[in-house]
């Protein structure tokens, strides 16, 4: 692992066994995350994009071990998170925090927002009462709230304000990496830009890295330095932001980009994606994307493509690479 890599995910899998019948016979697995590898550098924002059901949220939760991985490695500065005991894992959680799509999910309605922001400090036994109160006030101001609002309850806040509280809570113990799981998709469009800009400011001020999960490509384009595109539990394409948006190589990425006017590459036609993401319990054989692919080859339903580096830092999993047609 290179020293500037904060997180190094290697061949990570998260399968959910499916059973049937009186004897709960194992009849298959839902392969929510199926052999994913990537890294996140210090101070970097890696965008992770894909349709709903592609496994991106499960991937985020498995990295933090909110879900136990089935196999693979999650190295944080060289330490495998997947192998840590409870105590070591708790220590490591100081370094890695999550911001959820629905701020209500991380806020207890019976607690004041000040107590919610303070909770990670209490759990990790950081500071005395006075220091914690001061820290909460400081955090609230950093995210654009008034310190005096610390005594209020979540129902007194708007959706955007609640997400600001969620961000303050995630920042409380000075993490180095934040997994942001669709942090603005539940908010009004008018509020989204404010929260995204706040997250960018905070990222720069505190030198944070984000794994930024979203289904909205314009949000990813606004935020990310590099982008990974996920389809049915696997990475289809990974590249720097300029490369991915100007020169998408995977047909799935091409189709996603073509559907969003604000990110559509110049001169490209709209490519209609037919059907929904297939079930990860019973994915199509060969390339999982082949039933929806506008550039499908005869070999695509027989053989699964590997993620390969096509040019420096640009990875694609598609047989068109083998055929030299990209
Ligand atoms: Fe399409 Fe075949 Fe490439 Fe899959 S491997 S994306 S089906 S061309």
py3Dmol code that shows the C-alpha trace and the ligand (Angstrom):
import py3Dmol

protein = """\
ATOM      1  CA  UNK A   1       0.000   0.000   0.000  1.00  0.00           C
ATOM      2  CA  UNK A   2       1.335   3.474  -0.873  1.00  0.00           C
ATOM      3  CA  UNK A   3       1.579   5.774   2.119  1.00  0.00           C
ATOM      4  CA  UNK A   4      -0.865   8.366   0.782  1.00  0.00           C
ATOM      5  CA  UNK A   5      -3.636   5.760   0.561  1.00  0.00           C
ATOM      6  CA  UNK A   6      -5.980   6.046   3.490  1.00  0.00           C
ATOM      7  CA  UNK A   7      -8.281   3.204   2.576  1.00  0.00           C
ATOM      8  CA  UNK A   8      -7.484   0.212   0.414  1.00  0.00           C
ATOM      9  CA  UNK A   9     -10.385  -2.112  -0.366  1.00  0.00           C
ATOM     10  CA  UNK A  10      -9.384  -5.455  -1.874  1.00  0.00           C
ATOM     11  CA  UNK A  11     -11.746  -7.967  -3.438  1.00  0.00           C
ATOM     12  CA  UNK A  12     -14.453  -7.157  -0.902  1.00  0.00           C
ATOM     13  CA  UNK A  13     -17.563  -9.328  -0.933  1.00  0.00           C
ATOM     14  CA  UNK A  14     -20.804  -9.109   0.968  1.00  0.00           C
ATOM     15  CA  UNK A  15     -23.186 -11.974   0.276  1.00  0.00           C
ATOM     16  CA  UNK A  16     -26.520 -12.538   1.999  1.00  0.00           C
ATOM     17  CA  UNK A  17     -27.446 -16.229   2.076  1.00  0.00           C
ATOM     18  CA  UNK A  18     -30.944 -17.089   0.871  1.00  0.00           C
ATOM     19  CA  UNK A  19     -32.659 -20.118   2.401  1.00  0.00           C
ATOM     20  CA  UNK A  20     -35.893 -21.932   1.632  1.00  0.00           C
ATOM     21  CA  UNK A  21     -38.140 -24.597   3.053  1.00  0.00           C
ATOM     22  CA  UNK A  22     -38.660 -26.137   6.459  1.00  0.00           C
ATOM     23  CA  UNK A  23     -34.964 -27.064   6.805  1.00  0.00           C
ATOM     24  CA  UNK A  24     -33.819 -23.607   5.701  1.00  0.00           C
ATOM     25  CA  UNK A  25     -31.823 -25.080   2.861  1.00  0.00           C
ATOM     26  CA  UNK A  26     -29.255 -22.684   1.384  1.00  0.00           C
ATOM     27  CA  UNK A  27     -30.443 -22.015  -2.158  1.00  0.00           C
ATOM     28  CA  UNK A  28     -28.179 -19.158  -3.153  1.00  0.00           C
ATOM     29  CA  UNK A  29     -26.685 -15.813  -2.196  1.00  0.00           C
ATOM     30  CA  UNK A  30     -27.622 -12.239  -2.820  1.00  0.00           C
ATOM     31  CA  UNK A  31     -24.273 -10.882  -3.982  1.00  0.00           C
ATOM     32  CA  UNK A  32     -24.714  -7.276  -2.913  1.00  0.00           C
ATOM     33  CA  UNK A  33     -20.968  -6.572  -3.123  1.00  0.00           C
ATOM     34  CA  UNK A  34     -19.087  -8.995  -5.325  1.00  0.00           C
ATOM     35  CA  UNK A  35     -15.334  -8.565  -5.458  1.00  0.00           C
ATOM     36  CA  UNK A  36     -14.826  -4.809  -5.241  1.00  0.00           C
ATOM     37  CA  UNK A  37     -11.330  -3.253  -5.147  1.00  0.00           C
ATOM     38  CA  UNK A  38     -10.371   0.426  -4.983  1.00  0.00           C
ATOM     39  CA  UNK A  39      -8.501   2.866  -2.799  1.00  0.00           C
ATOM     40  CA  UNK A  40      -9.172   6.297  -1.338  1.00  0.00           C
ATOM     41  CA  UNK A  41      -6.229   8.639  -0.859  1.00  0.00           C
ATOM     42  CA  UNK A  42      -5.765  11.122   1.976  1.00  0.00           C
ATOM     43  CA  UNK A  43      -7.780  14.322   1.320  1.00  0.00           C
ATOM     44  CA  UNK A  44      -9.483  12.736  -1.684  1.00  0.00           C
ATOM     45  CA  UNK A  45     -13.151  12.570  -2.630  1.00  0.00           C
ATOM     46  CA  UNK A  46     -13.945   9.312  -4.379  1.00  0.00           C
ATOM     47  CA  UNK A  47     -17.432   9.372  -5.865  1.00  0.00           C
ATOM     48  CA  UNK A  48     -19.316   6.072  -6.026  1.00  0.00           C
ATOM     49  CA  UNK A  49     -22.239   6.123  -8.415  1.00  0.00           C
ATOM     50  CA  UNK A  50     -24.833   3.654  -9.692  1.00  0.00           C
ATOM     51  CA  UNK A  51     -28.567   3.019  -9.852  1.00  0.00           C
ATOM     52  CA  UNK A  52     -30.409   2.086  -6.688  1.00  0.00           C
ATOM     53  CA  UNK A  53     -29.911  -1.593  -5.873  1.00  0.00           C
ATOM     54  CA  UNK A  54     -26.361  -1.722  -7.285  1.00  0.00           C
ATOM     55  CA  UNK A  55     -24.826  -2.355  -3.847  1.00  0.00           C
ATOM     56  CA  UNK A  56     -23.185   1.008  -3.217  1.00  0.00           C
ATOM     57  CA  UNK A  57     -24.755   1.592   0.216  1.00  0.00           C
ATOM     58  CA  UNK A  58     -23.971  -1.975   1.299  1.00  0.00           C
ATOM     59  CA  UNK A  59     -20.397  -1.392   0.183  1.00  0.00           C
ATOM     60  CA  UNK A  60     -20.162   1.722   2.386  1.00  0.00           C
ATOM     61  CA  UNK A  61     -21.634  -0.091   5.374  1.00  0.00           C
ATOM     62  CA  UNK A  62     -19.385  -3.134   4.872  1.00  0.00           C
ATOM     63  CA  UNK A  63     -16.263  -0.946   4.789  1.00  0.00           C
ATOM     64  CA  UNK A  64     -17.236   0.421   8.209  1.00  0.00           C
ATOM     65  CA  UNK A  65     -18.195  -3.077   9.385  1.00  0.00           C
ATOM     66  CA  UNK A  66     -21.740  -2.016  10.072  1.00  0.00           C
ATOM     67  CA  UNK A  67     -22.217  -5.141   7.935  1.00  0.00           C
ATOM     68  CA  UNK A  68     -19.760  -8.025   8.342  1.00  0.00           C
ATOM     69  CA  UNK A  69     -17.856  -8.710   5.111  1.00  0.00           C
ATOM     70  CA  UNK A  70     -18.160 -12.175   3.574  1.00  0.00           C
ATOM     71  CA  UNK A  71     -14.541 -12.005   2.387  1.00  0.00           C
ATOM     72  CA  UNK A  72     -11.874  -9.589   1.233  1.00  0.00           C
ATOM     73  CA  UNK A  73      -9.795  -6.930   2.928  1.00  0.00           C
ATOM     74  CA  UNK A  74     -10.477  -3.362   4.027  1.00  0.00           C
ATOM     75  CA  UNK A  75      -7.128  -1.806   4.880  1.00  0.00           C
ATOM     76  CA  UNK A  76      -7.105   1.451   6.781  1.00  0.00           C
ATOM     77  CA  UNK A  77      -3.535   2.771   6.776  1.00  0.00           C
ATOM     78  CA  UNK A  78      -2.454  -0.853   6.351  1.00  0.00           C
ATOM     79  CA  UNK A  79      -4.627  -2.335   9.143  1.00  0.00           C
ATOM     80  CA  UNK A  80      -7.297  -4.785   8.005  1.00  0.00           C
ATOM     81  CA  UNK A  81     -10.587  -3.536   9.473  1.00  0.00           C
ATOM     82  CA  UNK A  82     -12.230  -6.843   8.624  1.00  0.00           C
ATOM     83  CA  UNK A  83     -10.010  -8.630  11.165  1.00  0.00           C
ATOM     84  CA  UNK A  84     -10.233  -6.206  14.106  1.00  0.00           C
ATOM     85  CA  UNK A  85     -11.717  -7.165  17.463  1.00  0.00           C
ATOM     86  CA  UNK A  86     -14.499  -5.070  19.001  1.00  0.00           C
ATOM     87  CA  UNK A  87     -12.222  -2.795  21.008  1.00  0.00           C
ATOM     88  CA  UNK A  88      -9.809  -2.086  18.169  1.00  0.00           C
ATOM     89  CA  UNK A  89     -12.747  -1.500  15.849  1.00  0.00           C
ATOM     90  CA  UNK A  90     -14.192   1.072  18.239  1.00  0.00           C
ATOM     91  CA  UNK A  91     -10.850   2.891  18.283  1.00  0.00           C
ATOM     92  CA  UNK A  92     -10.700   2.856  14.515  1.00  0.00           C
ATOM     93  CA  UNK A  93     -14.216   4.292  14.217  1.00  0.00           C
ATOM     94  CA  UNK A  94     -12.742   7.557  15.506  1.00  0.00           C
ATOM     95  CA  UNK A  95     -11.032   7.795  12.130  1.00  0.00           C
ATOM     96  CA  UNK A  96     -14.021   6.840   9.987  1.00  0.00           C
ATOM     97  CA  UNK A  97     -17.541   8.194  10.260  1.00  0.00           C
ATOM     98  CA  UNK A  98     -20.719   7.954   8.203  1.00  0.00           C
ATOM     99  CA  UNK A  99     -23.267  10.541   7.089  1.00  0.00           C
ATOM    100  CA  UNK A 100     -26.582   8.969   6.167  1.00  0.00           C
ATOM    101  CA  UNK A 101     -29.154   9.943   3.553  1.00  0.00           C
ATOM    102  CA  UNK A 102     -31.861  10.415   6.148  1.00  0.00           C
ATOM    103  CA  UNK A 103     -30.551  12.608   8.977  1.00  0.00           C
ATOM    104  CA  UNK A 104     -33.421  11.390  11.173  1.00  0.00           C
ATOM    105  CA  UNK A 105     -31.825   7.942  11.142  1.00  0.00           C
ATOM    106  CA  UNK A 106     -28.795   9.242  13.052  1.00  0.00           C
ATOM    107  CA  UNK A 107     -30.690  11.592  15.377  1.00  0.00           C
ATOM    108  CA  UNK A 108     -32.666  10.386  18.383  1.00  0.00           C
ATOM    109  CA  UNK A 109     -35.898  12.477  18.433  1.00  0.00           C
ATOM    110  CA  UNK A 110     -35.868  12.478  22.264  1.00  0.00           C
ATOM    111  CA  UNK A 111     -32.355  13.921  22.514  1.00  0.00           C
ATOM    112  CA  UNK A 112     -31.434  17.560  21.991  1.00  0.00           C
ATOM    113  CA  UNK A 113     -29.285  18.058  18.902  1.00  0.00           C
ATOM    114  CA  UNK A 114     -26.469  19.187  21.195  1.00  0.00           C
ATOM    115  CA  UNK A 115     -26.572  15.825  22.979  1.00  0.00           C
ATOM    116  CA  UNK A 116     -26.648  13.995  19.634  1.00  0.00           C
ATOM    117  CA  UNK A 117     -23.559  15.865  18.422  1.00  0.00           C
ATOM    118  CA  UNK A 118     -21.883  15.224  21.779  1.00  0.00           C
ATOM    119  CA  UNK A 119     -22.652  11.488  21.811  1.00  0.00           C
ATOM    120  CA  UNK A 120     -19.520  10.348  19.894  1.00  0.00           C
ATOM    121  CA  UNK A 121     -17.379  12.394  22.331  1.00  0.00           C
ATOM    122  CA  UNK A 122     -19.078  10.648  25.268  1.00  0.00           C
ATOM    123  CA  UNK A 123     -18.762   7.186  23.699  1.00  0.00           C
ATOM    124  CA  UNK A 124     -15.044   7.712  23.106  1.00  0.00           C
ATOM    125  CA  UNK A 125     -14.556   9.425  26.464  1.00  0.00           C
ATOM    126  CA  UNK A 126     -13.117  12.601  24.954  1.00  0.00           C
ATOM    127  CA  UNK A 127     -12.914  15.763  27.115  1.00  0.00           C
ATOM    128  CA  UNK A 128     -14.756  16.741  30.300  1.00  0.00           C
ATOM    129  CA  UNK A 129     -18.267  18.170  30.322  1.00  0.00           C
ATOM    130  CA  UNK A 130     -17.165  21.779  29.803  1.00  0.00           C
ATOM    131  CA  UNK A 131     -14.863  20.857  26.913  1.00  0.00           C
ATOM    132  CA  UNK A 132     -17.602  18.819  25.277  1.00  0.00           C
ATOM    133  CA  UNK A 133     -20.106  21.679  25.545  1.00  0.00           C
ATOM    134  CA  UNK A 134     -17.561  24.023  23.965  1.00  0.00           C
ATOM    135  CA  UNK A 135     -16.809  21.508  21.234  1.00  0.00           C
ATOM    136  CA  UNK A 136     -20.520  21.117  20.410  1.00  0.00           C
ATOM    137  CA  UNK A 137     -20.909  24.912  20.160  1.00  0.00           C
ATOM    138  CA  UNK A 138     -17.851  25.117  17.891  1.00  0.00           C
ATOM    139  CA  UNK A 139     -19.122  22.295  15.656  1.00  0.00           C
ATOM    140  CA  UNK A 140     -22.574  23.837  15.340  1.00  0.00           C
ATOM    141  CA  UNK A 141     -21.064  27.095  14.174  1.00  0.00           C
ATOM    142  CA  UNK A 142     -18.750  25.284  11.758  1.00  0.00           C
ATOM    143  CA  UNK A 143     -21.772  23.725  10.023  1.00  0.00           C
ATOM    144  CA  UNK A 144     -23.733  26.992   9.889  1.00  0.00           C
ATOM    145  CA  UNK A 145     -26.018  26.550  12.916  1.00  0.00           C
ATOM    146  CA  UNK A 146     -26.236  28.703  16.024  1.00  0.00           C
ATOM    147  CA  UNK A 147     -24.696  27.322  19.195  1.00  0.00           C
ATOM    148  CA  UNK A 148     -27.841  28.359  21.082  1.00  0.00           C
ATOM    149  CA  UNK A 149     -29.818  25.808  19.041  1.00  0.00           C
ATOM    150  CA  UNK A 150     -28.025  22.983  20.868  1.00  0.00           C
ATOM    151  CA  UNK A 151     -30.921  22.722  23.318  1.00  0.00           C
ATOM    152  CA  UNK A 152     -33.485  22.199  20.552  1.00  0.00           C
ATOM    153  CA  UNK A 153     -34.862  18.843  19.422  1.00  0.00           C
ATOM    154  CA  UNK A 154     -34.662  17.483  15.861  1.00  0.00           C
ATOM    155  CA  UNK A 155     -38.342  18.190  15.075  1.00  0.00           C
ATOM    156  CA  UNK A 156     -37.602  21.926  15.437  1.00  0.00           C
ATOM    157  CA  UNK A 157     -35.177  21.766  12.483  1.00  0.00           C
ATOM    158  CA  UNK A 158     -35.686  21.655   8.712  1.00  0.00           C
ATOM    159  CA  UNK A 159     -34.304  18.746   6.655  1.00  0.00           C
ATOM    160  CA  UNK A 160     -31.247  20.761   5.636  1.00  0.00           C
ATOM    161  CA  UNK A 161     -30.566  21.847   9.214  1.00  0.00           C
ATOM    162  CA  UNK A 162     -30.872  18.241  10.406  1.00  0.00           C
ATOM    163  CA  UNK A 163     -28.296  17.197   7.830  1.00  0.00           C
ATOM    164  CA  UNK A 164     -26.025  19.963   9.168  1.00  0.00           C
ATOM    165  CA  UNK A 165     -26.448  18.399  12.617  1.00  0.00           C
ATOM    166  CA  UNK A 166     -25.598  14.990  11.114  1.00  0.00           C
ATOM    167  CA  UNK A 167     -22.418  16.486   9.613  1.00  0.00           C
ATOM    168  CA  UNK A 168     -21.462  18.124  12.933  1.00  0.00           C
ATOM    169  CA  UNK A 169     -21.954  14.784  14.698  1.00  0.00           C
ATOM    170  CA  UNK A 170     -19.777  12.995  12.123  1.00  0.00           C
ATOM    171  CA  UNK A 171     -17.042  15.627  12.583  1.00  0.00           C
ATOM    172  CA  UNK A 172     -17.107  15.584  16.398  1.00  0.00           C
ATOM    173  CA  UNK A 173     -14.186  13.211  16.885  1.00  0.00           C
ATOM    174  CA  UNK A 174     -12.010  14.521  14.044  1.00  0.00           C
ATOM    175  CA  UNK A 175     -12.301  11.623  11.587  1.00  0.00           C
ATOM    176  CA  UNK A 176     -10.008  11.377   8.572  1.00  0.00           C
ATOM    177  CA  UNK A 177     -12.507   9.593   6.323  1.00  0.00           C
ATOM    178  CA  UNK A 178     -16.235  10.139   5.988  1.00  0.00           C
ATOM    179  CA  UNK A 179     -18.499   7.770   4.122  1.00  0.00           C
ATOM    180  CA  UNK A 180     -21.314   9.983   2.884  1.00  0.00           C
ATOM    181  CA  UNK A 181     -24.219   7.810   1.764  1.00  0.00           C
ATOM    182  CA  UNK A 182     -26.507   9.876  -0.473  1.00  0.00           C
ATOM    183  CA  UNK A 183     -26.213  12.821   1.950  1.00  0.00           C
ATOM    184  CA  UNK A 184     -28.388  15.214  -0.060  1.00  0.00           C
ATOM    185  CA  UNK A 185     -30.812  12.999  -1.962  1.00  0.00           C
ATOM    186  CA  UNK A 186     -33.568  13.367   0.657  1.00  0.00           C
ATOM    187  CA  UNK A 187     -33.306  17.175   0.646  1.00  0.00           C
ATOM    188  CA  UNK A 188     -35.059  19.819  -1.447  1.00  0.00           C
ATOM    189  CA  UNK A 189     -33.062  20.686  -4.555  1.00  0.00           C
ATOM    190  CA  UNK A 190     -32.749  24.274  -3.297  1.00  0.00           C
ATOM    191  CA  UNK A 191     -30.989  23.044  -0.139  1.00  0.00           C
ATOM    192  CA  UNK A 192     -28.780  20.409  -1.787  1.00  0.00           C
ATOM    193  CA  UNK A 193     -26.170  22.854  -3.120  1.00  0.00           C
ATOM    194  CA  UNK A 194     -25.796  24.483   0.317  1.00  0.00           C
ATOM    195  CA  UNK A 195     -25.077  21.138   1.985  1.00  0.00           C
ATOM    196  CA  UNK A 196     -22.719  20.030  -0.805  1.00  0.00           C
ATOM    197  CA  UNK A 197     -20.784  23.294  -0.566  1.00  0.00           C
ATOM    198  CA  UNK A 198     -20.616  22.942   3.211  1.00  0.00           C
ATOM    199  CA  UNK A 199     -19.221  19.417   2.782  1.00  0.00           C
ATOM    200  CA  UNK A 200     -16.615  20.680   0.284  1.00  0.00           C
ATOM    201  CA  UNK A 201     -15.561  23.518   2.620  1.00  0.00           C
ATOM    202  CA  UNK A 202     -15.263  21.110   5.537  1.00  0.00           C
ATOM    203  CA  UNK A 203     -13.313  18.625   3.439  1.00  0.00           C
ATOM    204  CA  UNK A 204     -10.747  21.292   2.615  1.00  0.00           C
ATOM    205  CA  UNK A 205     -10.624  22.864   6.049  1.00  0.00           C
ATOM    206  CA  UNK A 206     -10.126  19.570   7.900  1.00  0.00           C
ATOM    207  CA  UNK A 207      -8.198  17.717   5.176  1.00  0.00           C
ATOM    208  CA  UNK A 208     -10.823  14.949   5.062  1.00  0.00           C
ATOM    209  CA  UNK A 209     -11.280  12.164   2.574  1.00  0.00           C
ATOM    210  CA  UNK A 210     -14.798  11.194   1.476  1.00  0.00           C
ATOM    211  CA  UNK A 211     -16.219   8.100  -0.067  1.00  0.00           C
ATOM    212  CA  UNK A 212     -19.154   9.963  -1.555  1.00  0.00           C
ATOM    213  CA  UNK A 213     -22.026   7.677  -2.543  1.00  0.00           C
ATOM    214  CA  UNK A 214     -24.735   9.051  -4.841  1.00  0.00           C
ATOM    215  CA  UNK A 215     -26.999   8.060  -7.699  1.00  0.00           C
ATOM    216  CA  UNK A 216     -27.028  11.627  -9.067  1.00  0.00           C
ATOM    217  CA  UNK A 217     -24.205  12.184 -11.559  1.00  0.00           C
ATOM    218  CA  UNK A 218     -24.386  15.968 -11.356  1.00  0.00           C
ATOM    219  CA  UNK A 219     -23.770  15.711  -7.593  1.00  0.00           C
ATOM    220  CA  UNK A 220     -20.812  13.386  -8.200  1.00  0.00           C
ATOM    221  CA  UNK A 221     -19.437  15.765 -10.836  1.00  0.00           C
ATOM    222  CA  UNK A 222     -19.666  18.644  -8.358  1.00  0.00           C
ATOM    223  CA  UNK A 223     -17.914  16.772  -5.556  1.00  0.00           C
ATOM    224  CA  UNK A 224     -15.548  14.025  -6.670  1.00  0.00           C
ATOM    225  CA  UNK A 225     -11.879  13.889  -7.655  1.00  0.00           C
ATOM    226  CA  UNK A 226     -12.176  10.333  -8.955  1.00  0.00           C
ATOM    227  CA  UNK A 227     -15.303   8.323  -9.748  1.00  0.00           C
ATOM    228  CA  UNK A 228     -16.178   4.625  -9.497  1.00  0.00           C
ATOM    229  CA  UNK A 229     -19.278   3.404 -11.346  1.00  0.00           C
ATOM    230  CA  UNK A 230     -20.923   0.377  -9.784  1.00  0.00           C
ATOM    231  CA  UNK A 231     -23.279  -2.119 -11.387  1.00  0.00           C
ATOM    232  CA  UNK A 232     -24.785  -5.127  -9.658  1.00  0.00           C
ATOM    233  CA  UNK A 233     -22.191  -5.462  -6.915  1.00  0.00           C
ATOM    234  CA  UNK A 234     -19.135  -4.790  -9.092  1.00  0.00           C
ATOM    235  CA  UNK A 235     -17.128  -1.830 -10.335  1.00  0.00           C
ATOM    236  CA  UNK A 236     -17.783  -1.285 -14.038  1.00  0.00           C
ATOM    237  CA  UNK A 237     -15.477   1.705 -14.496  1.00  0.00           C
ATOM    238  CA  UNK A 238     -13.153   3.821 -12.356  1.00  0.00           C
ATOM    239  CA  UNK A 239     -11.263   6.933 -13.470  1.00  0.00           C
ATOM    240  CA  UNK A 240     -10.406  10.506 -12.569  1.00  0.00           C
ATOM    241  CA  UNK A 241     -13.417  12.827 -12.796  1.00  0.00           C
ATOM    242  CA  UNK A 242     -12.302  14.655 -15.963  1.00  0.00           C
ATOM    243  CA  UNK A 243     -11.444  11.367 -17.676  1.00  0.00           C
ATOM    244  CA  UNK A 244     -14.701   9.665 -16.709  1.00  0.00           C
ATOM    245  CA  UNK A 245     -16.938  12.563 -17.732  1.00  0.00           C
ATOM    246  CA  UNK A 246     -15.108  13.359 -20.989  1.00  0.00           C
ATOM    247  CA  UNK A 247     -14.162   9.866 -22.046  1.00  0.00           C
ATOM    248  CA  UNK A 248     -16.564   7.289 -20.572  1.00  0.00           C
ATOM    249  CA  UNK A 249     -15.591   3.848 -21.880  1.00  0.00           C
ATOM    250  CA  UNK A 250     -17.996   1.400 -20.268  1.00  0.00           C
ATOM    251  CA  UNK A 251     -21.370   1.255 -22.083  1.00  0.00           C
ATOM    252  CA  UNK A 252     -23.151   1.534 -18.719  1.00  0.00           C
ATOM    253  CA  UNK A 253     -21.281   4.750 -17.869  1.00  0.00           C
ATOM    254  CA  UNK A 254     -22.017   6.063 -21.374  1.00  0.00           C
ATOM    255  CA  UNK A 255     -25.719   5.410 -20.869  1.00  0.00           C
ATOM    256  CA  UNK A 256     -25.819   6.969 -17.390  1.00  0.00           C
ATOM    257  CA  UNK A 257     -24.038  10.116 -18.570  1.00  0.00           C
ATOM    258  CA  UNK A 258     -26.145  10.442 -21.707  1.00  0.00           C
ATOM    259  CA  UNK A 259     -29.316  10.596 -19.605  1.00  0.00           C
ATOM    260  CA  UNK A 260     -28.284  13.684 -17.613  1.00  0.00           C
ATOM    261  CA  UNK A 261     -28.153  16.879 -19.734  1.00  0.00           C
ATOM    262  CA  UNK A 262     -25.802  18.682 -17.301  1.00  0.00           C
ATOM    263  CA  UNK A 263     -23.123  15.979 -17.600  1.00  0.00           C
ATOM    264  CA  UNK A 264     -23.771  14.548 -21.101  1.00  0.00           C
ATOM    265  CA  UNK A 265     -20.540  14.597 -23.174  1.00  0.00           C
ATOM    266  CA  UNK A 266     -20.808  17.017 -26.156  1.00  0.00           C
ATOM    267  CA  UNK A 267     -22.119  15.498 -29.370  1.00  0.00           C
ATOM    268  CA  UNK A 268     -23.244  12.232 -27.750  1.00  0.00           C
ATOM    269  CA  UNK A 269     -26.710  10.814 -28.341  1.00  0.00           C
ATOM    270  CA  UNK A 270     -29.053   9.840 -25.520  1.00  0.00           C
ATOM    271  CA  UNK A 271     -28.744   6.092 -24.828  1.00  0.00           C
ATOM    272  CA  UNK A 272     -31.865   4.604 -23.308  1.00  0.00           C
ATOM    273  CA  UNK A 273     -31.283   2.056 -20.571  1.00  0.00           C
ATOM    274  CA  UNK A 274     -34.026  -0.555 -20.758  1.00  0.00           C
ATOM    275  CA  UNK A 275     -35.317  -2.414 -17.730  1.00  0.00           C
ATOM    276  CA  UNK A 276     -34.247  -2.310 -14.107  1.00  0.00           C
ATOM    277  CA  UNK A 277     -31.073  -3.543 -12.461  1.00  0.00           C
ATOM    278  CA  UNK A 278     -31.495  -7.376 -12.379  1.00  0.00           C
ATOM    279  CA  UNK A 279     -31.676  -9.218  -9.054  1.00  0.00           C
ATOM    280  CA  UNK A 280     -28.274  -9.795  -7.440  1.00  0.00           C
ATOM    281  CA  UNK A 281     -29.653 -13.209  -6.378  1.00  0.00           C
ATOM    282  CA  UNK A 282     -29.822 -14.340  -9.957  1.00  0.00           C
ATOM    283  CA  UNK A 283     -27.643 -12.068 -12.089  1.00  0.00           C
ATOM    284  CA  UNK A 284     -27.429 -12.611 -15.860  1.00  0.00           C
ATOM    285  CA  UNK A 285     -24.516 -14.876 -16.891  1.00  0.00           C
ATOM    286  CA  UNK A 286     -21.329 -13.452 -18.372  1.00  0.00           C
ATOM    287  CA  UNK A 287     -21.322  -9.665 -18.194  1.00  0.00           C
ATOM    288  CA  UNK A 288     -24.147  -8.829 -15.782  1.00  0.00           C
ATOM    289  CA  UNK A 289     -24.959  -5.767 -17.858  1.00  0.00           C
ATOM    290  CA  UNK A 290     -25.415  -7.627 -21.173  1.00  0.00           C
ATOM    291  CA  UNK A 291     -29.265  -7.728 -21.298  1.00  0.00           C
ATOM    292  CA  UNK A 292     -29.284  -3.890 -21.130  1.00  0.00           C
ATOM    293  CA  UNK A 293     -26.150  -3.114 -23.119  1.00  0.00           C
ATOM    294  CA  UNK A 294     -26.383  -1.200 -26.403  1.00  0.00           C
ATOM    295  CA  UNK A 295     -22.971  -2.501 -27.523  1.00  0.00           C
ATOM    296  CA  UNK A 296     -23.370  -6.150 -26.549  1.00  0.00           C
ATOM    297  CA  UNK A 297     -21.082  -8.713 -28.247  1.00  0.00           C
ATOM    298  CA  UNK A 298     -21.831 -12.437 -28.755  1.00  0.00           C
ATOM    299  CA  UNK A 299     -19.253 -13.337 -26.094  1.00  0.00           C
ATOM    300  CA  UNK A 300     -20.781 -11.038 -23.459  1.00  0.00           C
ATOM    301  CA  UNK A 301     -23.350 -13.546 -22.184  1.00  0.00           C
ATOM    302  CA  UNK A 302     -20.704 -16.281 -21.830  1.00  0.00           C
ATOM    303  CA  UNK A 303     -17.725 -14.668 -20.165  1.00  0.00           C
ATOM    304  CA  UNK A 304     -17.513 -12.164 -17.351  1.00  0.00           C
ATOM    305  CA  UNK A 305     -15.186  -9.222 -18.094  1.00  0.00           C
ATOM    306  CA  UNK A 306     -12.405  -8.384 -15.625  1.00  0.00           C
ATOM    307  CA  UNK A 307     -11.713  -4.849 -14.438  1.00  0.00           C
ATOM    308  CA  UNK A 308      -8.574  -3.865 -16.402  1.00  0.00           C
ATOM    309  CA  UNK A 309      -6.461  -0.694 -16.521  1.00  0.00           C
ATOM    310  CA  UNK A 310      -6.957   0.725 -20.024  1.00  0.00           C
ATOM    311  CA  UNK A 311      -4.868   3.852 -19.516  1.00  0.00           C
ATOM    312  CA  UNK A 312      -3.168   5.205 -16.424  1.00  0.00           C
ATOM    313  CA  UNK A 313      -5.717   5.215 -13.613  1.00  0.00           C
ATOM    314  CA  UNK A 314      -8.637   4.392 -15.942  1.00  0.00           C
ATOM    315  CA  UNK A 315     -10.132   0.963 -15.216  1.00  0.00           C
ATOM    316  CA  UNK A 316     -12.922  -0.659 -17.241  1.00  0.00           C
ATOM    317  CA  UNK A 317     -14.653  -4.053 -17.043  1.00  0.00           C
ATOM    318  CA  UNK A 318     -15.887  -4.681 -20.603  1.00  0.00           C
ATOM    319  CA  UNK A 319     -15.104  -7.125 -23.418  1.00  0.00           C
ATOM    320  CA  UNK A 320     -14.912  -4.217 -25.856  1.00  0.00           C
ATOM    321  CA  UNK A 321     -11.495  -3.614 -24.277  1.00  0.00           C
ATOM    322  CA  UNK A 322     -10.398  -7.129 -25.269  1.00  0.00           C
ATOM    323  CA  UNK A 323     -11.768  -6.490 -28.746  1.00  0.00           C
ATOM    324  CA  UNK A 324      -9.919  -3.153 -28.892  1.00  0.00           C
ATOM    325  CA  UNK A 325     -13.151  -1.319 -29.731  1.00  0.00           C
ATOM    326  CA  UNK A 326     -13.034   1.253 -26.969  1.00  0.00           C
TER     327      UNK A 326
END
"""
ligand_1 = """\
8
LIG
Fe -21.688 -4.480 -22.934
Fe -20.350 -6.723 -23.407
Fe -19.092 -4.627 -22.406
Fe -20.808 -5.985 -20.926
S -18.880 -6.749 -21.732
S -20.659 -3.789 -21.083
S -22.355 -6.528 -22.431
S -20.048 -4.771 -24.430
"""
view = py3Dmol.view(width=600, height=400)
view.addModel(protein, "pdb")
view.setStyle({"model": 0}, {"cartoon": {"style": "trace"}})
view.addModel(ligand_1, "xyz")
view.setStyle({"model": 1}, {"stick": {}})
view.zoomTo()
view.show()
